[in-house]
Amino acid sequence: MFDLKYNNDGLIPAIVQDHFTGKVLMLAYMNEESLKISIDEGKTCFYSRSRQELWRKGATSGNTQEIVSIKTDCDRDTLLIDVIKNGPACHTGSESCFFNDIKSGDETFSYQGLYEMLVDRKVNKKEGSYTTYLFEKGIDKILKKVGEECTEVIIGAKGGDKEETVFEIADLLYHITVMMIEMGISVDDVTKELAKRHVVDHKVKQEKMQ
């Protein structure tokens, strides 16, 4: 089909990327049948090498992927599938399957990377980990820590101590992220809400006058 170059098992790798962000979400494999199903239905369908059967993405989880376009590389042996995702791509609950860093130079940080690392910690609990401790204690403990860190940020800022305030903001951001994951709130949920507001300076918070 389409003069594609399948491997000896009749499969071709398919890189799936987010239509809006361009972020790589996952790598899977297709055969001729799953590719045809994907084209006909407009949603991704892959071939599971471990189960040796077709699997429609989101059939059980509901995290489907609506296809915008399918392209092939210059050698016609790899597919690039542009999708609009309806939920996380990874079975761990992460937005992308690619969240484990392999570094040889300076450490880098991204908020999405933090989020995905904490999602992994919730799924793959590590003994002695503070994050694991919070998830095991549940939402009440997490909210208590969020409240405490909010207070620490206020104290640091009120005292005019920039270094201390930055330190406390980082603590607050970490605990808020744990809370988000516990509640099933994704980074996309928050960014979409911010996008609705267009210009944040025009957002007016209504407060009850005492």
N, C-alpha and C positions, 0 to 999 in steps of 0.2 A: 504494500500500500504506500503510495506517494514516493516510491523509489527510496525507501528508508533502508538503512543498513542495520539489521538486527544482529545480535550476537549469536553464538552457536546454540543458545537455548531459546532462540526466537524472541529475545527481549531487547528493549532499547531503554536506556536511562532517561528519566523525565525530571527535569529541574522545575520546581513549582515556585513562582514568585508572586508577591502581593502586587496587585494592579496599582494600588494607590501609593505605596511606599517604595516599591522595587526591591523590597527585602526578600531574600531567599527563605522560603518557608520549609521546604523539604525536598528530598530526593527519593524517587520511587522508580518502579519499572513498569513498562507497558509491553503488551504483545499486540498483535494486529487486532485481536478481538476487543481488548480493553480500549485501544485507541479509537476504534469504530464506535464503541458504546459512548465514549467520552464526547466524540463529535456529535453523535446523534442526540444525546441527552443534554449536552451543554454543561455537564458536570464531570469532574474527574473520576475516572475508574482506572484502577491499576491492577497489576498482577502480583500476587504475593509469592515470593520465591520460597518462603518458609512453609507456607500452607499449600503452595502449588494450586492456587485458585484465584479467580477474579475477586476483587473487592472494591466496592464503590465507597469512596471516601465519605465518611459521615453516615453510613448506613445504620450504624448502631449509636454513634455519639451525637448525630445531628450536625456535626461540624463539616458541612459540605463545602465544596469549592466550585463556584460558578465560573466557567471558562470565558475569558475575554478573547484570548488568541492563543494559537499554538504555532510555534516556529521551530525550525531545525537549524543546526549549525552548518558550517560550510562543508563538513564531511558527511552530513546527513546521518550521523550515528548517535545524536543526542537531541532530545526535545527540550524546548523552553516553553513552559505553560504559564501564561499570565492569568491570574484568577482574582475574583472577589471572594474572600473567605468569609464564611459564616461560623466564626468561632476559631479556637486554637487549631493549629496544624498538627501539633505534637500530641502523642498519647499521654504525655506527662501533664498536659494542660498549658504548656508553654506556647506562645504565639508562633514560634519557629522551632524546628527540630535542632537548629544550630545555635547552641548556647554554651557549649563547653569550650573554653578558650585554651589554645595551645600557644604559648608565648615563648619567645627567646630573647626579647628585649625588655624595655620598660613596661611596667604594668599599665594597662589602660582601664578606663571605667566608662560605662554607659548605664543610664538608668534602666533601660530595657534589659541589659545584661544582669543587673542586680535583681530585677524582677524575676527573670528566668532562672537565675541561680536559686532564689528562694522558693520558687515553684518546685524545682527539683528536690530541694531539701524537705519540702512537705511530703512529696511522694516517696523519696528515698531517705527515710529518717536516719540520722547519724547520731549514735550514742555520745552523750556529752556535749552536743551542740546546743547553744542557747536558742537558735532558731527552732530546732526540734522541740525544745522545752516549751516555747511559746505555743507552737501548734498543738502540742499535747495538752496544755492547760486550757486552750480554747479561747473563745472570743472575749469573755469577761476579763481574763488576764491581759490579753492583748490590748483591749480598750483602756484598761488601767494604766498600762505603760504609755500608750499614746497620750493620755491625759497628763501624766507626769512629765513627759518630754515637752509637751506644749508649755507647761509652766516653766520648765528650765529655759526654753527659748525666750520667753517673756522676761525672765530674770536677767539673762545674759544681755538681751537687747536694752533693757531698761538701765542696766549698769554701764552701757556704752562700751562693753568689752567685745570687740569684733571677733577676735580669735575664739573666745568662749562661745559666742553666739553661733558661729559657723559650726563648731563642734556639736552644739546642741541641735542645730537644724539637721545635721547629718543623722543624729540619733533619731530625731522625729521622723525624718523621711524613711529611715529603715523600718521603724515600727508601723508607720502608716502603710508601707508596702506589705508588711506581714498581714496587717488588717485587711487590705484589699484582696490578697490571695485567699485568706480565710473566708471572705464574703463572696468570692467568685467575681471580683471586679478586675477587669483587665486594664492595661495601659491604654488600649484603644477606647475603652468605655470613657475614660477621663478625657482623652484628647478630643474625642467626638463631642463631648459636652462643652469643652472649651471652644471648639470650632463653631458651635451653635451661637456663641456669643459675639463672634466676629471681632469686634474691637473691645478688648477687655476694659478699657477706660470708660466705656459706655454702660458697663454693667453696674447697676445701682442696687445695693443691698437694702431691702426694706427692713428697718428696725423699729421695734415698738418703743415709743417714747415713754419714759417713766414719768 
